[in-house]
Amino acid sequence: MDAITFRFLMSLAASQNLEMYLMDVVTAYLYGSLENEIYMKIPEGLKMPEDLKSKAKEICSVRLQRSLYGLKQSGRMWYNRLSEYLLSKDYVNNAICPCVFIKKSSSGFVIIAVYVDDLNMIGTQKEIDDARTHMKEEFEMKDLGKTKFCLGLQIEHFQDGIFVHQSNYTKRVLKRFYMDKATPLSTPMVNRSLDVEKDPFRPCEDNEEVLGPEVPYMSAIGGLMYLANCTRPDIAFATNLLARYSSSPTRRHWNGIKHIFRYLQGSIDLGLFYPKNSKCVLVGFADAGYLSDPHKARSQTGYVFTIGGTAVSWRSQKQTLVATSSNYAETIALHEACRECVWLRSMTHHIKNQVE
């Protein structure tokens, strides 16, 4: 399950006043049965059969019957095992969102959203209780109660909606890079100059020093991208811009990273709020920044899709083609937004049709 699908399911839960519960499968990968023959060395502590005790362990091997953690196919084997069981219990699955299983009854419905060994159950109370019961009958489960933390997201349930944020993660990132006591700023980046030579985000010049491995530039970009992709679209453009210089960052680019950190210091508690009883209507916006990267003659694509007035999908990315006009740049951005819209409509319509 991807983050976009999960955000849509949370908006659905808020708009229809549904329950959300989280369960964890204990040693999930060990439930999968292997399709191919795989052999491994005899592990320490395993007793040898009587007729093989005279032989050295180094020349013997054992054949695996179940998948183990560390095998490349373990994830797929676990998914096949889980989907086979859920489909036998009359759940419906679709290739559009293969990690979402839906079951509808006369009194309600339940949606099971799978992320490796984490199962998010969204629906009416009776159907969720039934799902929790038959999952415990088949697998060893940890019942974590109402969903409050999943995929690194903090989920708070209020009377008027669901609030999703990453304040704890943001605090950890700031502390990790010694920016937890920095002076807050009100914007995620500084103004860019129209003069290419004065642009603070220009590539490394010949007379500039490239930062060494002692400056954790790549690590900072990774931490910011996780925030930008999950709950903070407000830093998506600035993070995308600075990520372009990961191979040869300079002091100017590192100052840009610290500028984002200072902005986060003043907006730690920002997140996405999905209001209750809102209209579950998909609305999209797309735009392009013509020649936003004048050094490479590339434009910027940006789009956002909202449901109930809150963002569920967004993107800010440098275009791969050289746009010769602002109209051309807008067309490329619109094309990317339309591709995302087609998939979003397919995913939302599939889930809505199964629960209505």
Summary of the structure (lengths in Angstrom):
residues: 356
radius of gyration: 24.8
end to end distance: 21.6
largest distance: 81.8
contacts: 1054
relative contact order: 0.14
helix: 38%
strand: 26%
